[in-house]
Amino acid sequence: MQTKCICGRELEHGKSLCYICETLALLKPEDCDKYIEIKRRCDGVKNINDIKDKRQNHNQSK
């Protein structure tokens, strides 16, 4: 019996996929594309905010 999912996470008893992989398996290809686009945008915004924070901290330390 499998104890780990294909992604490496521990499996619940009687399951063949973890919750994350099971959810991803239910998505249609269009949904995956939307998810990837949204994630890319969120990562971009996070990176911009990180840069702004670093600049503010740098300017305050002068």
mmCIF file of the N, C-alpha and C atoms, coordinates in Angstrom:
data_MODEL
# 
_entry.id   MODEL 
# 
loop_
_atom_site.group_PDB 
_atom_site.id 
_atom_site.type_symbol 
_atom_site.label_atom_id 
_atom_site.label_alt_id 
_atom_site.label_comp_id 
_atom_site.label_asym_id 
_atom_site.label_entity_id 
_atom_site.label_seq_id 
_atom_site.pdbx_PDB_ins_code 
_atom_site.Cartn_x 
_atom_site.Cartn_y 
_atom_site.Cartn_z 
_atom_site.occupancy 
_atom_site.B_iso_or_equiv 
_atom_site.pdbx_formal_charge 
_atom_site.auth_seq_id 
_atom_site.auth_comp_id 
_atom_site.auth_asym_id 
_atom_site.auth_atom_id 
_atom_site.pdbx_PDB_model_num 
ATOM 1   N N  . MET A 1 1  ? 0.830   -1.185 0.000   1.00 0.00 ? 1  MET A N  1 
ATOM 2   C CA . MET A 1 1  ? 0.000   0.000  0.000   1.00 0.00 ? 1  MET A CA 1 
ATOM 3   C C  . MET A 1 1  ? 0.878   1.254  0.000   1.00 0.00 ? 1  MET A C  1 
ATOM 4   N N  . GLN A 1 2  ? 0.481   2.220  -0.816  1.00 0.00 ? 2  GLN A N  1 
ATOM 5   C CA . GLN A 1 2  ? 1.227   3.462  -0.942  1.00 0.00 ? 2  GLN A CA 1 
ATOM 6   C C  . GLN A 1 2  ? 1.117   4.291  0.331   1.00 0.00 ? 2  GLN A C  1 
ATOM 7   N N  . THR A 1 3  ? 2.231   4.880  0.777   1.00 0.00 ? 3  THR A N  1 
ATOM 8   C CA . THR A 1 3  ? 2.188   5.761  1.940   1.00 0.00 ? 3  THR A CA 1 
ATOM 9   C C  . THR A 1 3  ? 2.458   7.212  1.564   1.00 0.00 ? 3  THR A C  1 
ATOM 10  N N  . LYS A 1 4  ? 2.988   7.421  0.348   1.00 0.00 ? 4  LYS A N  1 
ATOM 11  C CA . LYS A 1 4  ? 3.278   8.778  -0.107  1.00 0.00 ? 4  LYS A CA 1 
ATOM 12  C C  . LYS A 1 4  ? 2.617   9.034  -1.449  1.00 0.00 ? 4  LYS A C  1 
ATOM 13  N N  . CYS A 1 5  ? 2.197   10.276 -1.640  1.00 0.00 ? 5  CYS A N  1 
ATOM 14  C CA . CYS A 1 5  ? 1.603   10.709 -2.905  1.00 0.00 ? 5  CYS A CA 1 
ATOM 15  C C  . CYS A 1 5  ? 2.723   10.865 -3.936  1.00 0.00 ? 5  CYS A C  1 
ATOM 16  N N  . ILE A 1 6  ? 2.352   11.022 -5.197  1.00 0.00 ? 6  ILE A N  1 
ATOM 17  C CA . ILE A 1 6  ? 3.356   11.219 -6.241  1.00 0.00 ? 6  ILE A CA 1 
ATOM 18  C C  . ILE A 1 6  ? 4.158   12.504 -6.023  1.00 0.00 ? 6  ILE A C  1 
ATOM 19  N N  . CYS A 1 7  ? 3.583   13.466 -5.273  1.00 0.00 ? 7  CYS A N  1 
ATOM 20  C CA . CYS A 1 7  ? 4.283   14.723 -5.002  1.00 0.00 ? 7  CYS A CA 1 
ATOM 21  C C  . CYS A 1 7  ? 5.196   14.619 -3.778  1.00 0.00 ? 7  CYS A C  1 
ATOM 22  N N  . GLY A 1 8  ? 5.072   13.519 -3.028  1.00 0.00 ? 8  GLY A N  1 
ATOM 23  C CA . GLY A 1 8  ? 5.930   13.320 -1.866  1.00 0.00 ? 8  GLY A CA 1 
ATOM 24  C C  . GLY A 1 8  ? 5.246   13.519 -0.521  1.00 0.00 ? 8  GLY A C  1 
ATOM 25  N N  . ARG A 1 9  ? 4.020   14.031 -0.523  1.00 0.00 ? 9  ARG A N  1 
ATOM 26  C CA . ARG A 1 9  ? 3.288   14.233 0.733   1.00 0.00 ? 9  ARG A CA 1 
ATOM 27  C C  . ARG A 1 9  ? 2.783   12.896 1.267   1.00 0.00 ? 9  ARG A C  1 
ATOM 28  N N  . GLU A 1 10 ? 2.621   12.851 2.589   1.00 0.00 ? 10 GLU A N  1 
ATOM 29  C CA . GLU A 1 10 ? 2.056   11.657 3.219   1.00 0.00 ? 10 GLU A CA 1 
ATOM 30  C C  . GLU A 1 10 ? 0.594   11.512 2.811   1.00 0.00 ? 10 GLU A C  1 
ATOM 31  N N  . LEU A 1 11 ? 0.164   10.284 2.587   1.00 0.00 ? 11 LEU A N  1 
ATOM 32  C CA . LEU A 1 11 ? -1.222  10.018 2.199   1.00 0.00 ? 11 LEU A CA 1 
ATOM 33  C C  . LEU A 1 11 ? -2.076  9.657  3.403   1.00 0.00 ? 11 LEU A C  1 
ATOM 34  N N  . GLU A 1 12 ? -3.351  10.051 3.337   1.00 0.00 ? 12 GLU A N  1 
ATOM 35  C CA . GLU A 1 12 ? -4.311  9.602  4.336   1.00 0.00 ? 12 GLU A CA 1 
ATOM 36  C C  . GLU A 1 12 ? -4.628  8.142  4.033   1.00 0.00 ? 12 GLU A C  1 
ATOM 37  N N  . HIS A 1 13 ? -5.049  7.403  5.039   1.00 0.00 ? 13 HIS A N  1 
ATOM 38  C CA . HIS A 1 13 ? -5.347  5.981  4.883   1.00 0.00 ? 13 HIS A CA 1 
ATOM 39  C C  . HIS A 1 13 ? -6.390  5.762  3.784   1.00 0.00 ? 13 HIS A C  1 
ATOM 40  N N  . GLY A 1 14 ? -6.084  4.887  2.838   1.00 0.00 ? 14 GLY A N  1 
ATOM 41  C CA . GLY A 1 14 ? -7.015  4.531  1.769   1.00 0.00 ? 14 GLY A CA 1 
ATOM 42  C C  . GLY A 1 14 ? -7.035  5.478  0.580   1.00 0.00 ? 14 GLY A C  1 
ATOM 43  N N  . LYS A 1 15 ? -6.210  6.516  0.605   1.00 0.00 ? 15 LYS A N  1 
ATOM 44  C CA . LYS A 1 15 ? -6.175  7.485  -0.495  1.00 0.00 ? 15 LYS A CA 1 
ATOM 45  C C  . LYS A 1 15 ? -5.007  7.164  -1.418  1.00 0.00 ? 15 LYS A C  1 
ATOM 46  N N  . SER A 1 16 ? -5.167  7.507  -2.716  1.00 0.00 ? 16 SER A N  1 
ATOM 47  C CA . SER A 1 16 ? -4.071  7.297  -3.658  1.00 0.00 ? 16 SER A CA 1 
ATOM 48  C C  . SER A 1 16 ? -3.399  8.617  -4.035  1.00 0.00 ? 16 SER A C  1 
ATOM 49  N N  . LEU A 1 17 ? -4.088  9.751  -3.743  1.00 0.00 ? 17 LEU A N  1 
ATOM 50  C CA . LEU A 1 17 ? -3.525  11.081 -3.974  1.00 0.00 ? 17 LEU A CA 1 
ATOM 51  C C  . LEU A 1 17 ? -3.748  11.930 -2.728  1.00 0.00 ? 17 LEU A C  1 
ATOM 52  N N  . CYS A 1 18 ? -2.846  12.880 -2.481  1.00 0.00 ? 18 CYS A N  1 
ATOM 53  C CA . CYS A 1 18 ? -3.062  13.809 -1.376  1.00 0.00 ? 18 CYS A CA 1 
ATOM 54  C C  . CYS A 1 18 ? -4.146  14.807 -1.778  1.00 0.00 ? 18 CYS A C  1 
ATOM 55  N N  . TYR A 1 19 ? -4.594  15.599 -0.842  1.00 0.00 ? 19 TYR A N  1 
ATOM 56  C CA . TYR A 1 19 ? -5.675  16.561 -1.086  1.00 0.00 ? 19 TYR A CA 1 
ATOM 57  C C  . TYR A 1 19 ? -5.317  17.519 -2.226  1.00 0.00 ? 19 TYR A C  1 
ATOM 58  N N  . ILE A 1 20 ? -4.093  18.015 -2.242  1.00 0.00 ? 20 ILE A N  1 
ATOM 59  C CA . ILE A 1 20 ? -3.669  18.984 -3.266  1.00 0.00 ? 20 ILE A CA 1 
ATOM 60  C C  . ILE A 1 20 ? -3.709  18.341 -4.648  1.00 0.00 ? 20 ILE A C  1 
ATOM 61  N N  . CYS A 1 21 ? -3.078  17.184 -4.808  1.00 0.00 ? 21 CYS A N  1 
ATOM 62  C CA . CYS A 1 21 ? -3.038  16.517 -6.115  1.00 0.00 ? 21 CYS A CA 1 
ATOM 63  C C  . CYS A 1 21 ? -4.434  16.080 -6.552  1.00 0.00 ? 21 CYS A C  1 
ATOM 64  N N  . GLU A 1 22 ? -5.253  15.657 -5.600  1.00 0.00 ? 22 GLU A N  1 
ATOM 65  C CA . GLU A 1 22 ? -6.621  15.255 -5.918  1.00 0.00 ? 22 GLU A CA 1 
ATOM 66  C C  . GLU A 1 22 ? -7.404  16.453 -6.465  1.00 0.00 ? 22 GLU A C  1 
ATOM 67  N N  . THR A 1 23 ? -7.247  17.612 -5.844  1.00 0.00 ? 23 THR A N  1 
ATOM 68  C CA . THR A 1 23 ? -7.922  18.830 -6.298  1.00 0.00 ? 23 THR A CA 1 
ATOM 69  C C  . THR A 1 23 ? -7.413  19.237 -7.676  1.00 0.00 ? 23 THR A C  1 
ATOM 70  N N  . LEU A 1 24 ? -6.103  19.217 -7.865  1.00 0.00 ? 24 LEU A N  1 
ATOM 71  C CA . LEU A 1 24 ? -5.531  19.588 -9.162  1.00 0.00 ? 24 LEU A CA 1 
ATOM 72  C C  . LEU A 1 24 ? -5.986  18.639 -10.265 1.00 0.00 ? 24 LEU A C  1 
ATOM 73  N N  . ALA A 1 25 ? -6.169  17.371 -9.929  1.00 0.00 ? 25 ALA A N  1 
ATOM 74  C CA . ALA A 1 25 ? -6.606  16.388 -10.920 1.00 0.00 ? 25 ALA A CA 1 
ATOM 75  C C  . ALA A 1 25 ? -8.026  16.671 -11.406 1.00 0.00 ? 25 ALA A C  1 
ATOM 76  N N  . LEU A 1 26 ? -8.827  17.359 -10.592 1.00 0.00 ? 26 LEU A N  1 
ATOM 77  C CA . LEU A 1 26 ? -10.203 17.675 -10.965 1.00 0.00 ? 26 LEU A CA 1 
ATOM 78  C C  . LEU A 1 26 ? -10.310 18.902 -11.872 1.00 0.00 ? 26 LEU A C  1 
ATOM 79  N N  . LEU A 1 27 ? -9.250  19.690 -11.951 1.00 0.00 ? 27 LEU A N  1 
ATOM 80  C CA . LEU A 1 27 ? -9.288  20.910 -12.757 1.00 0.00 ? 27 LEU A CA 1 
ATOM 81  C C  . LEU A 1 27 ? -9.245  20.599 -14.243 1.00 0.00 ? 27 LEU A C  1 
ATOM 82  N N  . LYS A 1 28 ? -9.959  21.398 -15.011 1.00 0.00 ? 28 LYS A N  1 
ATOM 83  C CA . LYS A 1 28 ? -9.890  21.305 -16.467 1.00 0.00 ? 28 LYS A CA 1 
ATOM 84  C C  . LYS A 1 28 ? -8.652  22.079 -16.914 1.00 0.00 ? 28 LYS A C  1 
ATOM 85  N N  . PRO A 1 29 ? -8.124  21.800 -18.104 1.00 0.00 ? 29 PRO A N  1 
ATOM 86  C CA . PRO A 1 29 ? -6.933  22.520 -18.578 1.00 0.00 ? 29 PRO A CA 1 
ATOM 87  C C  . PRO A 1 29 ? -7.103  24.042 -18.546 1.00 0.00 ? 29 PRO A C  1 
ATOM 88  N N  . GLU A 1 30 ? -8.301  24.548 -18.875 1.00 0.00 ? 30 GLU A N  1 
ATOM 89  C CA . GLU A 1 30 ? -8.522  25.996 -18.860 1.00 0.00 ? 30 GLU A CA 1 
ATOM 90  C C  . GLU A 1 30 ? -8.369  26.543 -17.443 1.00 0.00 ? 30 GLU A C  1 
ATOM 91  N N  . ASP A 1 31 ? -8.845  25.770 -16.462 1.00 0.00 ? 31 ASP A N  1 
ATOM 92  C CA . ASP A 1 31 ? -8.730  26.199 -15.067 1.00 0.00 ? 31 ASP A CA 1 
ATOM 93  C C  . ASP A 1 31 ? -7.267  26.250 -14.642 1.00 0.00 ? 31 ASP A C  1 
ATOM 94  N N  . CYS A 1 32 ? -6.488  25.298 -15.115 1.00 0.00 ? 32 CYS A N  1 
ATOM 95  C CA . CYS A 1 32 ? -5.063  25.277 -14.789 1.00 0.00 ? 32 CYS A CA 1 
ATOM 96  C C  . CYS A 1 32 ? -4.385  26.521 -15.355 1.00 0.00 ? 32 CYS A C  1 
ATOM 97  N N  . ASP A 1 33 ? -4.729  26.869 -16.599 1.00 0.00 ? 33 ASP A N  1 
ATOM 98  C CA . ASP A 1 33 ? -4.156  28.066 -17.217 1.00 0.00 ? 33 ASP A CA 1 
ATOM 99  C C  . ASP A 1 33 ? -4.516  29.309 -16.421 1.00 0.00 ? 33 ASP A C  1 
ATOM 100 N N  . LYS A 1 34 ? -5.778  29.400 -15.973 1.00 0.00 ? 34 LYS A N  1 
ATOM 101 C CA . LYS A 1 34 ? -6.213  30.547 -15.167 1.00 0.00 ? 34 LYS A CA 1 
ATOM 102 C C  . LYS A 1 34 ? -5.442  30.586 -13.853 1.00 0.00 ? 34 LYS A C  1 
ATOM 103 N N  . TYR A 1 35 ? -5.292  29.424 -13.226 1.00 0.00 ? 35 TYR A N  1 
ATOM 104 C CA . TYR A 1 35 ? -4.565  29.356 -11.961 1.00 0.00 ? 35 TYR A CA 1 
ATOM 105 C C  . TYR A 1 35 ? -3.129  29.832 -12.136 1.00 0.00 ? 35 TYR A C  1 
ATOM 106 N N  . ILE A 1 36 ? -2.478  29.352 -13.182 1.00 0.00 ? 36 ILE A N  1 
ATOM 107 C CA . ILE A 1 36 ? -1.084  29.727 -13.436 1.00 0.00 ? 36 ILE A CA 1 
ATOM 108 C C  . ILE A 1 36 ? -0.970  31.230 -13.679 1.00 0.00 ? 36 ILE A C  1 
ATOM 109 N N  . GLU A 1 37 ? -1.899  31.798 -14.454 1.00 0.00 ? 37 GLU A N  1 
ATOM 110 C CA . GLU A 1 37 ? -1.887  33.235 -14.738 1.00 0.00 ? 37 GLU A CA 1 
ATOM 111 C C  . GLU A 1 37 ? -2.094  34.043 -13.457 1.00 0.00 ? 37 GLU A C  1 
ATOM 112 N N  . ILE A 1 38 ? -3.061  33.641 -12.637 1.00 0.00 ? 38 ILE A N  1 
ATOM 113 C CA . ILE A 1 38 ? -3.325  34.350 -11.380 1.00 0.00 ? 38 ILE A CA 1 
ATOM 114 C C  . ILE A 1 38 ? -2.123  34.245 -10.449 1.00 0.00 ? 38 ILE A C  1 
ATOM 115 N N  . LYS A 1 39 ? -1.539  33.056 -10.359 1.00 0.00 ? 39 LYS A N  1 
ATOM 116 C CA . LYS A 1 39 ? -0.375  32.865 -9.492  1.00 0.00 ? 39 LYS A CA 1 
ATOM 117 C C  . LYS A 1 39 ? 0.785   33.730 -9.965  1.00 0.00 ? 39 LYS A C  1 
ATOM 118 N N  . ARG A 1 40 ? 0.988   33.800 -11.274 1.00 0.00 ? 40 ARG A N  1 
ATOM 119 C CA . ARG A 1 40 ? 2.074   34.610 -11.829 1.00 0.00 ? 40 ARG A CA 1 
ATOM 120 C C  . ARG A 1 40 ? 1.862   36.079 -11.469 1.00 0.00 ? 40 ARG A C  1 
ATOM 121 N N  . ARG A 1 41 ? 0.633   36.552 -11.604 1.00 0.00 ? 41 ARG A N  1 
ATOM 122 C CA . ARG A 1 41 ? 0.322   37.950 -11.264 1.00 0.00 ? 41 ARG A CA 1 
ATOM 123 C C  . ARG A 1 41 ? 0.538   38.211 -9.780  1.00 0.00 ? 41 ARG A C  1 
ATOM 124 N N  . CYS A 1 42 ? 0.078   37.299 -8.938  1.00 0.00 ? 42 CYS A N  1 
ATOM 125 C CA . CYS A 1 42 ? 0.242   37.461 -7.488  1.00 0.00 ? 42 CYS A CA 1 
ATOM 126 C C  . CYS A 1 42 ? 1.721   37.472 -7.110  1.00 0.00 ? 42 CYS A C  1 
ATOM 127 N N  . ASP A 1 43 ? 2.499   36.582 -7.714  1.00 0.00 ? 43 ASP A N  1 
ATOM 128 C CA . ASP A 1 43 ? 3.937   36.552 -7.448  1.00 0.00 ? 43 ASP A CA 1 
ATOM 129 C C  . ASP A 1 43 ? 4.582   37.852 -7.894  1.00 0.00 ? 43 ASP A C  1 
ATOM 130 N N  . GLY A 1 44 ? 4.126   38.396 -9.039  1.00 0.00 ? 44 GLY A N  1 
ATOM 131 C CA . GLY A 1 44 ? 4.656   39.665 -9.541  1.00 0.00 ? 44 GLY A CA 1 
ATOM 132 C C  . GLY A 1 44 ? 4.358   40.803 -8.590  1.00 0.00 ? 44 GLY A C  1 
ATOM 133 N N  . VAL A 1 45 ? 3.141   40.861 -8.078  1.00 0.00 ? 45 VAL A N  1 
ATOM 134 C CA . VAL A 1 45 ? 2.753   41.907 -7.125  1.00 0.00 ? 45 VAL A CA 1 
ATOM 135 C C  . VAL A 1 45 ? 3.557   41.756 -5.837  1.00 0.00 ? 45 VAL A C  1 
ATOM 136 N N  . LYS A 1 46 ? 3.723   40.528 -5.384  1.00 0.00 ? 46 LYS A N  1 
ATOM 137 C CA . LYS A 1 46 ? 4.495   40.276 -4.163  1.00 0.00 ? 46 LYS A CA 1 
ATOM 138 C C  . LYS A 1 46 ? 5.931   40.754 -4.352  1.00 0.00 ? 46 LYS A C  1 
ATOM 139 N N  . ASN A 1 47 ? 6.529   40.456 -5.516  1.00 0.00 ? 47 ASN A N  1 
ATOM 140 C CA . ASN A 1 47 ? 7.900   40.879 -5.787  1.00 0.00 ? 47 ASN A CA 1 
ATOM 141 C C  . ASN A 1 47 ? 8.013   42.399 -5.808  1.00 0.00 ? 47 ASN A C  1 
ATOM 142 N N  . ILE A 1 48 ? 7.034   43.077 -6.407  1.00 0.00 ? 48 ILE A N  1 
ATOM 143 C CA . ILE A 1 48 ? 7.039   44.541 -6.448  1.00 0.00 ? 48 ILE A CA 1 
ATOM 144 C C  . ILE A 1 48 ? 6.949   45.101 -5.032  1.00 0.00 ? 48 ILE A C  1 
ATOM 145 N N  . ASN A 1 49 ? 6.073   44.532 -4.219  1.00 0.00 ? 49 ASN A N  1 
ATOM 146 C CA . ASN A 1 49 ? 5.933   44.995 -2.830  1.00 0.00 ? 49 ASN A CA 1 
ATOM 147 C C  . ASN A 1 49 ? 7.208   44.745 -2.033  1.00 0.00 ? 49 ASN A C  1 
ATOM 148 N N  . ASP A 1 50 ? 7.877   43.622 -2.268  1.00 0.00 ? 50 ASP A N  1 
ATOM 149 C CA . ASP A 1 50 ? 9.142   43.332 -1.589  1.00 0.00 ? 50 ASP A CA 1 
ATOM 150 C C  . ASP A 1 50 ? 10.191  44.375 -1.958  1.00 0.00 ? 50 ASP A C  1 
ATOM 151 N N  . ILE A 1 51 ? 10.248  44.750 -3.233  1.00 0.00 ? 51 ILE A N  1 
ATOM 152 C CA . ILE A 1 51 ? 11.212  45.749 -3.698  1.00 0.00 ? 51 ILE A CA 1 
ATOM 153 C C  . ILE A 1 51 ? 10.909  47.102 -3.051  1.00 0.00 ? 51 ILE A C  1 
ATOM 154 N N  . LYS A 1 52 ? 9.617   47.479 -3.013  1.00 0.00 ? 52 LYS A N  1 
ATOM 155 C CA . LYS A 1 52 ? 9.224   48.747 -2.380  1.00 0.00 ? 52 LYS A CA 1 
ATOM 156 C C  . LYS A 1 52 ? 9.612   48.753 -0.904  1.00 0.00 ? 52 LYS A C  1 
ATOM 157 N N  . ASP A 1 53 ? 9.362   47.644 -0.202  1.00 0.00 ? 53 ASP A N  1 
ATOM 158 C CA . ASP A 1 53 ? 9.714   47.555 1.218   1.00 0.00 ? 53 ASP A CA 1 
ATOM 159 C C  . ASP A 1 53 ? 11.216  47.711 1.420   1.00 0.00 ? 53 ASP A C  1 
ATOM 160 N N  . LYS A 1 54 ? 12.007  47.074 0.573   1.00 0.00 ? 54 LYS A N  1 
ATOM 161 C CA . LYS A 1 54 ? 13.464  47.167 0.687   1.00 0.00 ? 54 LYS A CA 1 
ATOM 162 C C  . LYS A 1 54 ? 13.924  48.600 0.455   1.00 0.00 ? 54 LYS A C  1 
ATOM 163 N N  . ARG A 1 55 ? 13.325  49.275 -0.525  1.00 0.00 ? 55 ARG A N  1 
ATOM 164 C CA . ARG A 1 55 ? 13.682  50.673 -0.798  1.00 0.00 ? 55 ARG A CA 1 
ATOM 165 C C  . ARG A 1 55 ? 13.333  51.556 0.393   1.00 0.00 ? 55 ARG A C  1 
ATOM 166 N N  . GLN A 1 56 ? 12.140  51.361 0.961   1.00 0.00 ? 56 GLN A N  1 
ATOM 167 C CA . GLN A 1 56 ? 11.731  52.165 2.114   1.00 0.00 ? 56 GLN A CA 1 
ATOM 168 C C  . GLN A 1 56 ? 12.674  51.940 3.291   1.00 0.00 ? 56 GLN A C  1 
ATOM 169 N N  . ASN A 1 57 ? 13.015  50.697 3.551   1.00 0.00 ? 57 ASN A N  1 
ATOM 170 C CA . ASN A 1 57 ? 13.925  50.385 4.654   1.00 0.00 ? 57 ASN A CA 1 
ATOM 171 C C  . ASN A 1 57 ? 15.296  50.996 4.410   1.00 0.00 ? 57 ASN A C  1 
ATOM 172 N N  . HIS A 1 58 ? 15.748  50.960 3.174   1.00 0.00 ? 58 HIS A N  1 
ATOM 173 C CA . HIS A 1 58 ? 17.051  51.522 2.816   1.00 0.00 ? 58 HIS A CA 1 
ATOM 174 C C  . HIS A 1 58 ? 17.035  53.038 3.010   1.00 0.00 ? 58 HIS A C  1 
ATOM 175 N N  . ASN A 1 59 ? 15.964  53.698 2.557   1.00 0.00 ? 59 ASN A N  1 
ATOM 176 C CA . ASN A 1 59 ? 15.856  55.152 2.682   1.00 0.00 ? 59 ASN A CA 1 
ATOM 177 C C  . ASN A 1 59 ? 15.720  55.588 4.140   1.00 0.00 ? 59 ASN A C  1 
ATOM 178 N N  . GLN A 1 60 ? 15.046  54.783 4.964   1.00 0.00 ? 60 GLN A N  1 
ATOM 179 C CA . GLN A 1 60 ? 14.879  55.125 6.373   1.00 0.00 ? 60 GLN A CA 1 
ATOM 180 C C  . GLN A 1 60 ? 16.182  54.968 7.143   1.00 0.00 ? 60 GLN A C  1 
ATOM 181 N N  . SER A 1 61 ? 17.051  54.085 6.690   1.00 0.00 ? 61 SER A N  1 
ATOM 182 C CA . SER A 1 61 ? 18.299  53.835 7.410   1.00 0.00 ? 61 SER A CA 1 
ATOM 183 C C  . SER A 1 61 ? 19.364  54.888 7.106   1.00 0.00 ? 61 SER A C  1 
ATOM 184 N N  . LYS A 1 62 ? 19.108  55.755 6.138   1.00 0.00 ? 62 LYS A N  1 
ATOM 185 C CA . LYS A 1 62 ? 20.092  56.797 5.789   1.00 0.00 ? 62 LYS A CA 1 
ATOM 186 C C  . LYS A 1 62 ? 20.088  57.915 6.789   1.00 0.00 ? 62 LYS A C  1 
# 
